[in-house]
Amino acid sequence: MSQKTYTISELAKEFGVTTRTIRFYEEKGYIHPLREGSKRLFSAADRVRIQLILRGKRIGLSLQECVEVIDMYDPKHNNAEQLHSLKATVQERRALLERQQTDINDMLEGLAEVEALCEQALKNAAADEKAHG
């Protein structure tokens, strides 16, 4: 019984990425498709690695961070090292995003203040023009 394989086009379509992205992952050595002439055939393991990389990127991990966590996979040891590393990375990412969120909220408040000052200045200018116009 042969193992299911996937073409680069199938994977690109499934994951909503370009074939160039998948070729980039191959060039970096993150996935290792079989070659049938010029055709690439990806294994189920390659498919899962692409899926995990994209999932990691979606939560804000760098490509390198994604691959480091994936490469720690060790089913013989309950993946404890991998899980501790991922947890620490997620906690760092969360802290960064929370700081950024605070900064964005502060900036939004500042913009609202400036906008209110502009509105008030425009009302005052319109009232002055009406009174002296």
N, C-alpha and C positions, 0 to 999 in steps of 0.2 A: 504494500500500500504506500503510495507516494505521498509525501508531505505537501500540503497546499503551499503554493507560491503566489506571489503578487507581482504585478508589473509596476513600474514607476508611475505610470499614469493612473493605475487603480489606487495606489496609495496617495498620490497627490490629490485625487478627487475625494477620496474618503476623508482625508484630514484637512482639506481646504487649503493646501499649500501648493506652491509651484514645484514642478519637477526639478527646477534649479535648487530649491531648498534641500530636496532629498539627495541630489547629487553632491551638494555641499557637505551634508552629513557623511556621505560616503567618502569624499575626499579627505575629511578630517579623521576618518577611521572609526566613526561611531556606529556604522552599520557595514555589513559585508555581504552584498548581494552576490549571487552566483552569476556567471556570465554564460550566455548562450549566443555566441557570435557577438554582436554589438548590443544584444538585448540583456537587460538586467532582470534577474529574478530574485525577489526578496522573500526571505523565509518568514515564518510566523514570529520568530524571535526578532528579526529586523523590524517587523511591523510593530511589535510591542515596544521596542526601543524608541521608534519614531513617536509613537503615542505618548510614551512617558516623557520624552524630551519636550514635546509640544505642551503637555500638561504642566510641566515645570516652568516653561517659558510663560504660560498663561498666568501663573501665579507670581510672576516677576523674577524667577531665577534666571541667572545668566546661562548661556549654553554650557559653559564649563561647569557651573554648579550642577546643572541637570545631569551631565555625564558622570561627574564624580559620584553623585548619589547613586545613580543607576549601576555604576561599576562596582559599588560596594556590595551588591546583591550576593548574599551567601546563604542559601537555604539550609545548609548544614548547621548553621549557628543561629537560627531563628532571626537572622537579619538585624540583630540588635544594634550593631555598629551603624548600619545603614539608617535605621530608624532614628537613632540618637542624632546622627549627623543631619538628617532631614529635619527633625524637630528643631534643632538649633538654628538651622538655616531659615526655617519658617518663622521662628521667633525673632530673628534679626530682621527679616524682611518686614514682618508686622510692625516692629518698633520703628523702622524707617518710614513706613507708610503712615503710621500714626503721627510722627513728627511732621511729615509733609502735609498731612491733613490739617494739623494745627496751623501750620504756616499758611496754607491756602485759606482757611477760615479767617485768620488774621488779615490777610490781604483783601478778602472779600469785605470784611468790616471796614477796612480803610477806604476801599473803593466806594462803599455805600456812604461813608462820611463825606468824601469829596463830591460825590454826586449830589448829596443833600445840600452842601455848601453852594454848588453851582446852581441848583434849582432856586435856592434862596436869593442868591445874587441876581439871577435873571428876573425874579419877581420884584426885587428892589429896583432894578434898572427899569423894568416896565412901569412900576409905580412912579418913579422919578420922571420918566419921560411923559407920562400921562399928566402928572402934576405941573410940569414945566413946559409941556408940549404945545 
